[in-house]
């Protein structure tokens, strides 16, 4: 079995943002990797965690 799938609201909560900001990040290409599945935007939990880790790596 693969990663847990997250909705935009889940990602927004993890990143401390509102859903509209995540949507804007998707539009700009700066959001964690995602895909449309059954008509809904989904994120793999590992991609969101990698996004967070990369942000900390850049800050060092």
C-alpha positions in Angstrom: 0.0 0.0 0.0 1.2 3.5 -0.8 1.2 6.8 1.0 -1.8 8.3 2.7 -3.5 10.8 0.3 -4.2 14.3 1.6 -6.7 16.9 0.4 -5.9 20.6 0.0 -7.4 21.3 3.4 -5.1 18.8 5.0 -2.0 20.3 3.3 -3.2 23.8 4.3 -3.4 22.8 7.9 0.1 21.2 7.9 1.6 24.2 6.3 -0.3 26.8 8.4 -2.0 28.3 5.4 -5.5 28.7 4.1 -6.8 26.6 1.3 -6.8 29.5 -1.1 -3.1 30.0 -0.6 -2.4 26.3 -1.4 -4.5 26.7 -4.6 -2.4 29.8 -5.5 0.8 27.8 -4.8 -0.5 25.1 -7.2 -1.2 27.7 -9.8 2.3 29.2 -9.4 4.0 25.8 -9.4 5.4 26.2 -5.9 3.2 23.7 -4.0 4.1 20.2 -3.1 3.6 17.7 -6.0 -0.1 16.8 -6.5 -2.5 15.2 -8.9 -6.2 15.2 -9.8 -7.7 11.9 -8.7 -11.5 11.3 -9.2 -11.9 15.1 -9.8 -10.2 16.2 -6.5 -6.7 17.6 -6.0 -4.7 15.1 -3.9 -1.2 15.1 -2.4 0.9 12.2 -1.2 1.9 12.6 2.4 5.5 11.8 1.6 5.5 14.6 -1.0 4.3 17.1 1.5 6.8 16.0 4.1 9.6 16.3 1.4 8.4 19.8 0.6 8.7 20.7 4.3 12.2 19.1 4.6 13.4 20.9 1.5 12.2 24.3 2.9 14.3 23.6 6.1 17.3 22.5 4.0 17.2 25.7 2.0 17.0 27.8 5.2 20.3 26.3 6.6 
